[in-house]
Amino acid sequence: MQFEGIEYLSQDELTESVWNYLHKRHFLLFTNENRFVFDDETLLNHLESYYSFEYLNIILEKNHVLTLSLKEKTSGLLWNSQEKTYVVDLQGLVIREISREESEWLLSEIHEDDSLEQKKFLFMPRFRDLNDIDVTIGENILTSDEINAIFLFQKYLNSQFIPFIETQIDRLSGKWMGILAKDGYLILFDAYGDIDTQAKHLASILSQPSINPTDLEYIDVRFGDHVYYK
């Protein structure tokens, strides 16, 4: 078995998924390894239940060498639900569940000698589904407009030197969204509203001498000129 085009996927886990298909028996006699039983469309459907590709070409050579030529979808963020984490692209499409190795990376801090792949992964924005809704590979959990708005708001936070941990989303409450700051307070904002204005209101609140960010529970900038905090 050989692969062409793998960049970030775990080759070991992809190989394991392929072998799970190949070793499946038919009529108790043959496995999918048999040339007369092997079906590339079935294997494609099997793999797409675990991954989402830009394209995947499957070729079984005459010498029984199986070649998978693929292009991975471009990742954009990490989505956590039901204690599982998934890679999602910039259109909001769920690409795959993270690998075992990547799960271990999430438990560690970034070090100077980490690989470029590991650093890129750890710098991906993290999103948390507060409703813990089931996730299916290939489904859209957010729209590209929502992601662009959230990233724009995060860009303002970076420009205001407000470090944050993750974006929290309650999809059962009208796409309620909040960004958890490293100081422990939650910034509630409206991804469908005016991001520039909300960012300015946030800066105005935090610039007040009487405000100590570490004492805050939340700042809510979703309601126009009416800003609430506690």
HELIX and SHEET records of a PDB file:
HELIX    1   1 GLN A   11  LEU A   22  1                                  12    
HELIX    2   2 ASP A   40  GLU A   48  1                                   9    
HELIX    3   3 ARG A  100  LEU A  106  1                                   7    
HELIX    4   4 LEU A  116  LEU A  122  1                                   7    
HELIX    5   5 SER A  144  SER A  159  1                                  16    
HELIX    6   6 ILE A  195  LEU A  206  1                                  12    
HELIX    7   7 PRO A  213  ASP A  215  5                                   3    
SHEET    1   A 3 GLN A   2  GLU A   4  0                                        
SHEET    2   A 3 LEU A  66  GLU A  72  1                                        
SHEET    3   A 3 PHE A  53  LEU A  60 -1                                        
SHEET    1   B 2 ARG A  25  HIS A  26  0                                        
SHEET    2   B 2 PHE A  30  THR A  31 -1                                        
SHEET    1   C 9 VAL A  94  GLU A  97  0                                        
SHEET    2   C 9 LYS A  84  ASP A  89 -1                                        
SHEET    3   C 9 SER A  75  SER A  81 -1                                        
SHEET    4   C 9 ARG A 126  ASP A 129  1                                        
SHEET    5   C 9 PHE A 164  ASP A 170  1                                        
SHEET    6   C 9 TRP A 176  ALA A 181 -1                                        
SHEET    7   C 9 LEU A 186  PHE A 189 -1                                        
SHEET    8   C 9 TYR A 218  PHE A 223  1                                        
SHEET    9   C 9 HIS A 226  TYR A 229 -1                                        
END                                                                             
